[in-house]
């Protein structure tokens, strides 16, 4: 009987310890990988990110693949709403990075990126992505 009680207690404690990893803490960082320039999907990602920032989570958004168009000055008319959200996120302390390699592929120069976005060559995105306790989402 003692063995069975010890086994049940051991299994219960193991489940409790392992299951806590699936939940975000109150201030765990969020890394959003935004790969699209679709206006609806981008708006969802940016709005979700802003709400998490408002809840106290440090937020880094990585614009890559077609997502780099969201930060392009020459596309400001098309992405006005998304660029406003980017500005709001950065103003509240969030970080928005644009993939330098992706910008090169789509012929977007550093000088063509809105001021709120930092161009990421390699280290910046990786540093945010692999920070302790970071949760990630992709749109």
Secondary structure as a PSIPRED ss2 file (coil, helix, strand):
# PSIPRED VFORMAT (PSIPRED V4.0)

   1 X C   1.000  0.000  0.000
   2 X H   0.000  1.000  0.000
   3 X H   0.000  1.000  0.000
   4 X H   0.000  1.000  0.000
   5 X H   0.000  1.000  0.000
   6 X H   0.000  1.000  0.000
   7 X H   0.000  1.000  0.000
   8 X H   0.000  1.000  0.000
   9 X H   0.000  1.000  0.000
  10 X H   0.000  1.000  0.000
  11 X H   0.000  1.000  0.000
  12 X H   0.000  1.000  0.000
  13 X H   0.000  1.000  0.000
  14 X H   0.000  1.000  0.000
  15 X H   0.000  1.000  0.000
  16 X H   0.000  1.000  0.000
  17 X H   0.000  1.000  0.000
  18 X H   0.000  1.000  0.000
  19 X H   0.000  1.000  0.000
  20 X H   0.000  1.000  0.000
  21 X H   0.000  1.000  0.000
  22 X H   0.000  1.000  0.000
  23 X C   1.000  0.000  0.000
  24 X C   1.000  0.000  0.000
  25 X C   1.000  0.000  0.000
  26 X C   1.000  0.000  0.000
  27 X C   1.000  0.000  0.000
  28 X C   1.000  0.000  0.000
  29 X C   1.000  0.000  0.000
  30 X E   0.000  0.000  1.000
  31 X E   0.000  0.000  1.000
  32 X E   0.000  0.000  1.000
  33 X E   0.000  0.000  1.000
  34 X E   0.000  0.000  1.000
  35 X C   1.000  0.000  0.000
  36 X C   1.000  0.000  0.000
  37 X C   1.000  0.000  0.000
  38 X C   1.000  0.000  0.000
  39 X H   0.000  1.000  0.000
  40 X H   0.000  1.000  0.000
  41 X H   0.000  1.000  0.000
  42 X H   0.000  1.000  0.000
  43 X H   0.000  1.000  0.000
  44 X H   0.000  1.000  0.000
  45 X H   0.000  1.000  0.000
  46 X H   0.000  1.000  0.000
  47 X H   0.000  1.000  0.000
  48 X H   0.000  1.000  0.000
  49 X H   0.000  1.000  0.000
  50 X H   0.000  1.000  0.000
  51 X H   0.000  1.000  0.000
  52 X H   0.000  1.000  0.000
  53 X H   0.000  1.000  0.000
  54 X H   0.000  1.000  0.000
  55 X C   1.000  0.000  0.000
  56 X C   1.000  0.000  0.000
  57 X C   1.000  0.000  0.000
  58 X C   1.000  0.000  0.000
  59 X E   0.000  0.000  1.000
  60 X E   0.000  0.000  1.000
  61 X E   0.000  0.000  1.000
  62 X E   0.000  0.000  1.000
  63 X E   0.000  0.000  1.000
  64 X C   1.000  0.000  0.000
  65 X H   0.000  1.000  0.000
  66 X H   0.000  1.000  0.000
  67 X H   0.000  1.000  0.000
  68 X H   0.000  1.000  0.000
  69 X H   0.000  1.000  0.000
  70 X H   0.000  1.000  0.000
  71 X H   0.000  1.000  0.000
  72 X E   0.000  0.000  1.000
  73 X H   0.000  1.000  0.000
  74 X H   0.000  1.000  0.000
  75 X H   0.000  1.000  0.000
  76 X C   1.000  0.000  0.000
  77 X C   1.000  0.000  0.000
  78 X C   1.000  0.000  0.000
  79 X C   1.000  0.000  0.000
  80 X H   0.000  1.000  0.000
  81 X H   0.000  1.000  0.000
  82 X H   0.000  1.000  0.000
  83 X H   0.000  1.000  0.000
  84 X H   0.000  1.000  0.000
  85 X H   0.000  1.000  0.000
  86 X H   0.000  1.000  0.000
  87 X H   0.000  1.000  0.000
  88 X H   0.000  1.000  0.000
  89 X H   0.000  1.000  0.000
  90 X H   0.000  1.000  0.000
  91 X H   0.000  1.000  0.000
  92 X C   1.000  0.000  0.000
  93 X C   1.000  0.000  0.000
  94 X C   1.000  0.000  0.000
  95 X E   0.000  0.000  1.000
  96 X E   0.000  0.000  1.000
  97 X E   0.000  0.000  1.000
  98 X E   0.000  0.000  1.000
  99 X E   0.000  0.000  1.000
 100 X H   0.000  1.000  0.000
 101 X H   0.000  1.000  0.000
 102 X H   0.000  1.000  0.000
 103 X H   0.000  1.000  0.000
 104 X H   0.000  1.000  0.000
 105 X H   0.000  1.000  0.000
 106 X C   1.000  0.000  0.000
 107 X C   1.000  0.000  0.000
 108 X C   1.000  0.000  0.000
 109 X C   1.000  0.000  0.000
 110 X H   0.000  1.000  0.000
 111 X H   0.000  1.000  0.000
 112 X H   0.000  1.000  0.000
 113 X E   0.000  0.000  1.000
 114 X C   1.000  0.000  0.000
 115 X C   1.000  0.000  0.000
 116 X C   1.000  0.000  0.000
 117 X C   1.000  0.000  0.000
 118 X E   0.000  0.000  1.000
 119 X E   0.000  0.000  1.000
 120 X E   0.000  0.000  1.000
 121 X C   1.000  0.000  0.000
 122 X C   1.000  0.000  0.000
 123 X H   0.000  1.000  0.000
 124 X H   0.000  1.000  0.000
 125 X H   0.000  1.000  0.000
 126 X H   0.000  1.000  0.000
 127 X H   0.000  1.000  0.000
 128 X H   0.000  1.000  0.000
 129 X H   0.000  1.000  0.000
 130 X C   1.000  0.000  0.000
 131 X C   1.000  0.000  0.000
 132 X C   1.000  0.000  0.000
 133 X C   1.000  0.000  0.000
 134 X C   1.000  0.000  0.000
 135 X E   0.000  0.000  1.000
 136 X E   0.000  0.000  1.000
 137 X E   0.000  0.000  1.000
 138 X E   0.000  0.000  1.000
 139 X C   1.000  0.000  0.000
